[in-house]
Amino acid sequence: MARTRVLIAVKTYPVLSQKHIELVCTAGFREDGSWIRIYPSPFRFLEDNQRYRKYQWIELDLKKNIKDQRPESYSPTNIDTIQLGEVISTDRNWEERRKFILDNNPVYSSLDEVIDGAKSNTFSFAILKPAKILDFRVSAVDREWDVSRKQAAEASLNQGSLFQENDHSDFKLVKKLPYKFSYRFVDGHGRESTMMIEDWEIGQLYWNCLKNGDEKAAIAKVKEKYFDDIAMTKDVYLFLGTTLKFHNMNAPNPYVIIGVFYPPFIKQAELFE
């Protein structure tokens, strides 16, 4: 595939990796609007001038990821050649973002149709328009990384990995989120579902809100942002992506929410401006 221009739209919360220490699933859109997954992506090992933002164009060298059967999955061949481009702004009610993403991709109203696409390996990404978001749920999970996974990542960090060409002696492994955040929603055909949100933004929001050490208050602020603000007042679309483990299998739902796209509602008068 060689040199490719990608509009970054998704960065999931980092996970530990035995081989690469720490990985972020990055996804976005090619210039024709089609989805693409960039994995593995050692985001926190990139130099500052290579750390891409969401809704920023980047250029990089890619090849098909032969270890991942999902059709949109590609791997970077040389992270040192990543070049950052312009960021698409939120001007005029997210007009440019909205047109590029929503006009170039199907927007599904049926979760069943999206799941069928994964089971047939037709696609592993989808944009779902929920009919209504019913609730924002928070569940406690293990507070620490699995011991064996953490030890493997630490050993890889000490030995140096594929992505460690520069000095990262002061690098600290990402903290594990002690809670799982999910949306409960109904799709356009009346099907209710609860799906975990794995976007890096929600994890970082929790840590930012926890600076005073009050977990209950931090959770309340996250819910205020994702439910009271986004779900109740914005034009919400869910970016869905399958996990490699459950893709193309007989799983009830192989998807998680990898991003929330929430432009403002367009008022009728603005359609004619």
C-alpha positions in Angstrom: 0.0 0.0 0.0 3.0 2.2 0.6 2.6 5.9 1.4 -0.9 6.6 2.7 -2.7 9.7 3.9 -5.1 9.0 6.8 -7.4 11.2 8.8 -7.1 10.0 12.4 -10.5 9.5 14.0 -9.9 6.9 16.7 -7.3 6.3 19.4 -8.2 3.6 21.9 -6.9 3.5 25.5 -3.5 1.9 25.6 -3.0 -1.8 26.5 0.1 -3.6 27.5 1.9 -5.8 24.9 4.5 -8.5 25.5 6.2 -7.6 22.2 5.7 -3.9 21.9 5.3 -2.9 25.6 2.3 -0.7 25.0 -0.1 -0.4 22.1 -2.9 1.9 20.9 -5.4 0.9 18.3 -5.5 3.8 15.8 -8.1 4.1 13.1 -9.3 6.6 10.6 -10.2 7.3 7.0 -8.3 7.3 3.8 -8.7 10.1 1.3 -11.6 8.3 -0.4 -13.3 8.2 3.0 -12.9 4.4 3.6 -11.9 3.1 7.0 -8.4 1.9 7.8 -6.9 0.4 11.0 -3.3 1.1 11.9 -2.0 -1.6 14.2 0.3 -1.9 16.0 0.7 1.7 16.8 3.2 2.6 19.6 1.7 6.1 20.1 3.4 7.0 23.4 6.8 6.0 21.9 6.5 8.4 19.1 8.5 11.6 19.1 6.5 14.8 20.0 6.5 16.0 16.4 4.9 12.7 15.3 2.2 12.4 17.9 -1.0 12.8 15.9 -4.2 14.3 17.2 -7.7 13.2 16.5 -9.1 14.6 13.2 -5.6 15.3 12.0 -4.3 14.2 8.6 -1.1 12.1 8.7 1.1 10.4 6.1 2.9 7.2 6.8 4.1 4.0 5.1 1.8 1.0 5.5 1.5 -2.6 4.6 -1.3 -5.2 5.0 -1.2 -6.7 8.5 -1.1 -10.4 7.6 -1.6 -11.4 11.2 -5.0 -9.7 11.3 -7.7 -11.0 9.0 -9.9 -7.9 9.4 -10.0 -6.3 5.9 -9.1 -2.7 7.1 -6.0 -3.7 9.1 -2.6 -2.4 8.1 0.7 -2.0 9.9 3.2 0.9 9.8 6.5 -0.1 8.1 8.6 2.7 9.4 7.3 4.9 12.2 10.1 7.4 11.7 8.5 8.6 8.5 5.2 9.6 10.0 4.4 13.2 8.9 1.7 15.3 10.5 -0.7 17.4 8.4 -3.6 19.7 9.1 -6.3 19.3 11.7 -9.9 19.4 10.5 -11.6 22.0 12.7 -15.0 22.1 14.3 -16.0 25.3 12.5 -19.6 25.8 11.3 -21.0 23.0 13.5 -18.3 20.5 12.5 -19.2 21.0 8.9 -16.0 19.7 7.3 -15.7 16.7 9.7 -19.4 15.9 9.2 -19.3 16.0 5.4 -16.1 14.0 5.0 -17.0 11.2 7.4 -20.7 10.9 7.1 -21.0 11.6 3.3 -18.3 9.0 2.5 -19.5 6.1 4.7 -22.8 4.2 5.2 -24.5 5.2 8.5 -26.2 2.2 9.9 -29.4 2.2 12.0 -29.4 -1.6 12.6 -26.9 -3.2 15.0 -27.8 -6.6 13.5 -26.7 -5.5 10.1 -23.4 -4.3 11.5 -22.8 -7.6 13.3 -23.5 -9.5 10.1 -20.8 -7.5 8.4 -18.3 -8.7 10.9 -19.4 -12.3 10.8 -19.0 -12.4 7.0 -15.7 -10.5 7.3 -17.0 -7.8 5.0 -16.0 -5.1 7.4 -14.8 -4.6 11.0 -15.7 -0.9 11.4 -19.1 0.8 11.2 -20.8 4.1 12.0 -24.0 3.4 13.9 -26.7 6.1 14.5 -28.5 5.1 17.8 -32.1 6.0 18.0 -31.6 6.9 21.6 -28.9 6.6 24.3 -30.7 5.3 27.3 -28.0 5.3 30.0 -24.3 5.7 30.8 -23.0 2.8 32.9 -19.9 2.5 35.0 -18.6 -0.9 36.2 -15.7 -1.6 38.5 -13.0 -3.8 37.0 -9.6 -5.1 38.1 -7.4 -2.1 39.2 -4.1 -3.6 38.1 -2.9 -5.1 34.9 -2.6 -8.9 34.7 0.6 -9.8 36.5 2.1 -11.9 33.7 1.2 -9.3 31.0 2.7 -6.5 33.1 5.9 -8.5 33.8 6.3 -9.2 30.1 5.8 -5.6 29.1 8.3 -4.5 31.8 10.8 -7.1 30.5 10.3 -5.9 27.0 10.8 -2.3 28.1 14.1 -3.2 29.8 15.4 -5.1 26.8 14.3 -2.6 24.2 11.6 -3.3 21.6 10.9 -2.9 17.9 9.7 0.7 18.4 12.4 1.8 20.9 15.1 3.5 18.9 15.3 6.5 21.3 16.0 6.7 25.0 12.9 5.8 27.0 14.5 5.1 30.3 12.0 7.3 32.1 9.0 5.7 30.4 6.3 4.5 32.8 3.6 2.0 31.7 0.1 3.4 31.3 -2.2 3.1 34.3 -5.0 0.6 34.0 -8.5 2.1 34.2 -10.3 0.8 37.3 -13.7 1.2 35.7 -15.4 0.2 32.5 -17.6 2.9 30.8 -20.5 1.9 28.6 -23.5 3.3 26.7 -26.9 1.6 26.9 -28.7 2.5 23.7 -31.5 1.4 21.4 -30.9 1.2 17.6 -33.3 2.2 14.9 -35.0 -1.2 14.9 -35.7 -1.3 18.6 -32.8 -3.5 19.7 -31.3 -2.5 23.1 -27.6 -3.0 23.7 -24.9 -2.1 26.2 -21.4 -1.5 24.7 -18.1 -0.5 26.2 -16.5 2.7 25.2 -12.7 2.2 24.6 -11.8 5.7 23.3 -8.7 7.1 24.9 -10.5 10.4 25.5 -12.9 8.8 28.1 -10.0 7.3 30.0 -8.0 10.5 30.0 -11.1 12.4 31.1 -11.4 10.1 34.1 -7.8 10.6 35.1 -8.0 14.4 34.7 -11.2 14.4 36.9 -9.4 12.3 39.5 -6.7 14.8 40.3 -8.3 15.6 43.7 -8.5 11.9 44.5 -12.3 11.6 44.7 -13.3 8.7 42.5 -17.1 9.2 42.9 -16.7 12.8 41.9 -14.5 11.8 38.9 -17.1 9.3 37.7 -19.9 11.8 38.1 -18.0 14.3 35.9 -17.3 11.7 33.2 -21.0 10.8 33.2 -21.9 14.5 33.0 -19.8 14.8 29.9 -20.8 11.6 28.1 -24.4 11.5 29.1 -25.8 14.8 30.2 -23.8 16.8 27.6 -23.0 14.5 24.6 -25.8 12.0 24.7 -28.6 14.4 25.6 -27.6 17.5 23.6 -25.5 16.4 20.6 -26.1 14.6 17.3 -24.4 11.4 18.3 -22.9 8.7 16.0 -21.0 5.7 17.4 -17.8 4.5 15.8 -17.8 0.8 16.2 -14.9 -1.6 15.8 -14.5 -5.3 16.3 -11.9 -6.9 18.6 -9.5 -9.3 16.9 -10.4 -12.1 19.3 -14.2 -12.1 18.4 -14.2 -10.8 14.9 -15.6 -13.3 12.3 -16.7 -15.6 15.1 -20.1 -16.7 16.4 -20.1 -14.0 19.1 -23.3 -12.2 20.0 -21.6 -8.9 19.3 -17.9 -8.6 18.4 -18.0 -4.8 18.6 -17.0 -2.1 21.1 -17.4 1.6 20.8 -14.0 2.9 19.7 -15.1 6.5 19.3 -18.1 8.9 19.8 -18.7 11.4 17.0 -20.9 14.2 18.4 -21.4 17.3 16.2 -24.0 19.8 17.3 -27.5 19.4 15.9 -28.0 21.6 12.8 -30.9 24.0 13.2 -33.3 24.1 10.3 -32.4 27.7 9.4 -28.7 26.8 9.1 -29.5 24.4 6.3 -30.2 27.3 4.0 -27.3 29.6 5.0 
